[in-house]
């Protein structure tokens, strides 16, 4: 488990218990040890926690430092996070939010990523990032599929929410973004995959593109009304330490698919929260093997 993941687990546990000062102290202590790739997220946590404990001036200063580094957070993030409520209307804060909005409007859409297969012929995995996710992280996380004989595409949403993260829009917007980066019409043997919001969109895309052979969902599943006609095998990976609302959605989806007689496997991982499980490469190999074993002749 990475230091960043450990920090998130510990910080959110303190936060969930109402120990906001303890969560802030932990984040401040760990900041020097976090990689540059994950630091923007940790800085956002710090800003939120500073505001939560009543240190609004320090939160404004921390946000100014973020902008000085060339980073930014989307206006929707800054307006919707309740930790920042006490900052709304603060003149300096509003100037910083406005600057984030300008940078967000100027942000170029992400290009998406492709990694070719290292062996030949098994098919293609299209892996979708989470909400406020990074396609670069998705590519790294799902890279083991290339050692199993698959092409890997990690397309990115065109909707920027921070300087380095994007979020999937509607299913139609998601379809447009993916189709612009992945030659779906030219591919066969497609497995759609994703984590969190990306998992929901993966199942919805698999419903639209019936040529897919399977779906791998991590940490969330779509509402049953959104997966009418999804008839390929689905492998769901979730954690018993995740928020109950995600687990409820997953259980409803799994039950619905089973009632229809659609092959579905639910792997509930002990201690896993709303993230990828430890040793994810093994989970990938297991899920793909299960999907191949449960493919139907017409798939």
C-alpha positions in Angstrom: 0.0 0.0 0.0 1.4 3.4 -1.0 2.1 6.1 1.6 -0.5 8.2 0.0 -3.2 5.5 0.2 -2.2 4.9 3.9 -2.5 8.6 4.6 -6.0 8.7 2.9 -7.2 5.8 4.9 -6.0 7.2 8.2 -7.1 10.8 7.5 -10.6 9.8 6.5 -10.9 7.6 9.6 -10.1 10.6 11.8 -12.4 12.8 9.8 -15.2 10.3 10.0 -14.9 10.3 13.8 -15.0 14.1 13.9 -11.4 14.6 14.8 -10.7 17.3 12.3 -7.7 18.7 14.1 -6.1 15.2 14.3 -6.8 14.7 10.6 -5.1 18.1 9.8 -2.1 17.3 12.0 -1.7 14.0 10.2 -1.9 15.6 6.7 0.6 18.3 7.7 3.0 15.7 9.1 2.8 13.5 6.0 3.0 16.2 3.3 6.8 16.2 3.0 6.7 12.4 2.2 4.0 12.5 -0.5 5.0 12.3 -4.2 4.5 15.2 -6.5 1.8 13.2 -8.4 -0.4 12.9 -5.3 0.5 16.2 -3.6 -2.3 18.2 -5.2 -4.9 15.9 -3.6 -3.2 16.2 -0.2 -3.1 20.0 -0.5 -6.8 20.0 -1.2 -7.4 17.9 2.0 -5.2 20.4 3.9 -7.2 23.4 2.6 -10.5 21.7 3.6 -9.3 20.8 7.0 -7.9 24.2 7.7 -11.3 25.7 6.9 -13.0 23.0 9.0 -11.1 23.8 12.1 -11.7 27.5 11.7 -8.4 28.6 10.2 -9.9 30.3 7.2 -7.0 32.7 6.7 -4.5 29.8 6.6 -6.8 28.0 4.1 -6.8 31.0 1.8 -3.0 31.2 2.1 -2.7 27.5 1.2 -4.9 27.9 -1.8 -2.8 30.8 -3.0 0.3 28.6 -2.7 -1.5 26.0 -4.8 -2.2 28.5 -7.6 1.4 29.8 -7.4 2.5 26.2 -8.3 0.4 26.3 -11.4 -2.3 24.0 -10.0 -6.0 24.6 -9.7 -9.2 23.0 -8.5 -12.6 23.2 -10.4 -15.2 25.7 -9.3 -17.7 23.0 -8.7 -15.3 21.2 -6.3 -14.8 24.5 -4.4 -18.4 25.4 -4.2 -19.8 21.9 -3.4 -17.4 20.8 -0.6 -19.1 21.6 2.7 -15.7 21.8 4.4 -15.2 25.1 2.5 -18.6 26.6 3.4 -17.1 29.2 5.8 -14.9 30.6 3.1 -17.7 31.5 0.7 -17.9 35.3 0.4 -14.4 35.9 1.8 -13.0 38.4 -0.7 -9.6 36.8 -1.1 -11.1 33.4 -1.4 -13.5 34.5 -4.0 -10.6 35.9 -6.1 -8.8 32.6 -5.9 -12.0 30.7 -6.9 -12.4 33.0 -9.8 -8.9 32.4 -10.9 -9.5 28.6 -10.7 -12.5 29.2 -12.9 -10.5 31.0 -15.5 -7.9 28.2 -15.6 -10.6 25.6 -15.8 -12.2 27.3 -18.8 -8.8 27.5 -20.5 -7.8 23.9 -19.8 -7.3 21.7 -22.9 -9.1 18.4 -22.9 -7.0 15.4 -22.0 -5.8 13.2 -24.8 -6.2 9.8 -23.4 -3.6 7.0 -23.5 -2.9 3.8 -25.2 -0.6 1.0 -24.3 0.0 -1.8 -26.9 -0.1 -5.4 -26.1 3.0 -7.3 -25.3 1.6 -10.6 -26.5 -0.9 -11.1 -29.3 -4.5 -11.7 -30.0 -6.6 -11.8 -26.9 -8.5 -8.5 -27.2 -8.8 -5.0 -25.7 -9.4 -3.6 -22.2 -10.8 -0.1 -22.1 -10.3 1.1 -18.5 -12.0 4.3 -17.3 -10.7 6.6 -14.5 -12.7 7.5 -11.5 -14.4 10.9 -10.9 -11.7 13.5 -10.5 -9.4 10.8 -11.8 -6.2 10.6 -13.9 -5.9 8.6 -17.0 -2.1 8.3 -16.3 -2.9 6.6 -13.0 -5.5 4.4 -14.7 -2.9 3.3 -17.4 -0.4 2.4 -14.7 -2.9 0.5 -12.6 -4.3 -1.6 -15.4 -1.0 -2.1 -17.2 -0.9 -5.8 -16.1 -3.5 -6.6 -18.8 -0.9 -6.1 -21.4 1.1 -9.0 -19.9 -2.0 -11.1 -20.3 -2.3 -10.5 -24.0 -4.6 -7.5 -24.2 -4.3 -4.0 -25.7 -5.0 -1.3 -23.0 -6.8 2.0 -23.6 -7.1 4.5 -20.8 -9.2 7.3 -22.3 -9.7 10.5 -20.5 -12.8 12.6 -20.0 -12.7 16.1 -21.6 -14.2 17.7 -18.5 -11.4 19.0 -16.4 -12.0 19.4 -12.6 -8.5 20.2 -11.5 -5.2 20.9 -13.4 -4.5 17.1 -13.6 -7.9 15.4 -13.1 -11.0 15.0 -15.2 -14.5 13.8 -14.5 -17.0 11.8 -16.7 -20.0 13.8 -17.7 -23.3 12.2 -18.9 -23.2 8.8 -20.7 -23.5 10.6 -24.0 -20.6 12.9 -23.2 -18.7 9.8 -22.0 -19.4 8.0 -25.2 -18.2 10.9 -27.3 -15.0 11.2 -25.3 -14.2 7.5 -25.5 -15.1 7.2 -29.1 -12.8 10.1 -29.9 -9.8 8.2 -28.3 -10.6 4.5 -28.8 -11.4 3.0 -32.2 -14.4 1.0 -30.8 -15.8 0.2 -34.2 -12.5 -1.5 -35.3 -12.0 -3.5 -32.1 -13.2 -7.0 -31.2 -13.2 -8.8 -27.8 -13.6 -5.7 -25.7 -13.6 -5.7 -21.9 -14.8 -2.5 -20.4 -13.5 -1.7 -16.9 -13.3 1.1 -14.4 -13.2 2.3 -10.8 -15.9 4.2 -9.0 -17.6 6.6 -11.5 -15.5 5.0 -14.2 -17.0 1.6 -13.2 -20.5 3.0 -13.6 -19.7 4.4 -17.0 -17.9 1.1 -18.0 -21.1 -0.9 -17.4 -23.2 1.7 -19.3 -20.8 1.7 -22.3 -20.8 -2.1 -22.3 -24.6 -1.9 -22.5 -24.3 0.3 -25.6 -21.6 -1.7 -27.3 -22.9 -5.2 -27.2 -19.8 -6.6 -28.9 -18.0 -6.4 -25.5 -17.1 -9.8 -23.9 -17.1 -8.7 -20.3 -17.0 -6.0 -17.7 -14.8 -5.4 -14.6 -16.1 -3.0 -12.0 -14.2 -1.8 -9.0 -15.8 0.0 -6.1 -19.1 0.9 -7.6 -21.9 -0.4 -10.0 -24.6 1.4 -12.0 -28.3 1.7 -11.0 -30.2 -1.3 -12.3 -32.2 1.0 -14.5 -29.1 2.0 -16.4 -27.9 -1.5 -17.3 -30.9 -2.9 -19.1 -29.6 -5.3 -21.8 -26.2 -5.8 -20.2 -25.8 -9.5 -20.9 -22.0 -10.2 -20.8 -20.2 -11.6 -17.8 -19.5 -9.0 -15.0 -16.8 -9.3 -12.3 -17.3 -6.8 -9.4 -14.5 -6.0 -6.9 -15.5 -4.1 -3.8 -14.3 -3.7 -0.2 -16.1 -4.3 3.0 -14.6 -1.0 4.4 -16.2 1.1 1.6 -19.1 3.5 2.2 -22.4 1.6 2.6 -24.1 3.6 -0.2 -21.6 2.1 -2.7 -22.0 -1.4 -1.3 -25.8 -1.1 -1.5 -25.6 -0.1 -5.2 -23.2 -3.0 -5.9 -25.4 -5.5 -4.1 -28.5 -4.3 -5.9 -26.7 -4.6 -9.3 -25.3 -8.0 -8.5 -28.8 -9.3 -7.4 -30.4 -7.9 -10.5 -28.0 -9.5 -12.9 -28.2 -12.8 -11.1 -32.0 -12.7 -11.2 -31.7 -12.4 -15.0 -29.3 -15.3 -15.2 -26.4 -13.1 -16.4 -23.0 -14.4 -15.2 -21.7 -12.2 -12.4 -19.1 -12.6 -9.7 -18.9 -10.4 -6.6 -15.5 -10.3 -4.9 -15.8 -8.5 -1.6 -12.2 -7.7 -0.3 -11.6 -7.5 3.4 -10.3 -4.1 4.5 -10.6 -2.4 1.1 -12.2 1.0 1.0 -13.3 3.1 -2.1 -10.1 2.3 -4.0 -8.2 -0.4 -5.8 -7.4 -3.4 -3.7 -3.8 -4.3 -2.7 -2.2 -6.7 -5.2 -4.6 -5.5 -8.0 -2.6 -7.3 -10.7 -3.7 -10.6 -9.2 -7.3 -9.4 -9.1 -7.1 -8.4 -12.8 -5.8 -11.9 -13.7 -8.5 -13.6 -11.7 -11.3 -11.4 -13.1 -10.2 -11.8 -16.8 -9.9 -15.6 -16.3 -13.4 -15.8 -14.8 -14.8 -13.7 -17.7 -13.2 -15.9 -20.3 -14.5 -19.0 -18.5 -18.1 -17.6 -18.5 -18.3 -16.1 -22.0 -21.3 -17.2 -23.9 -21.0 -18.5 -27.4 -22.7 -15.5 -28.9 -20.4 -13.1 -27.0 
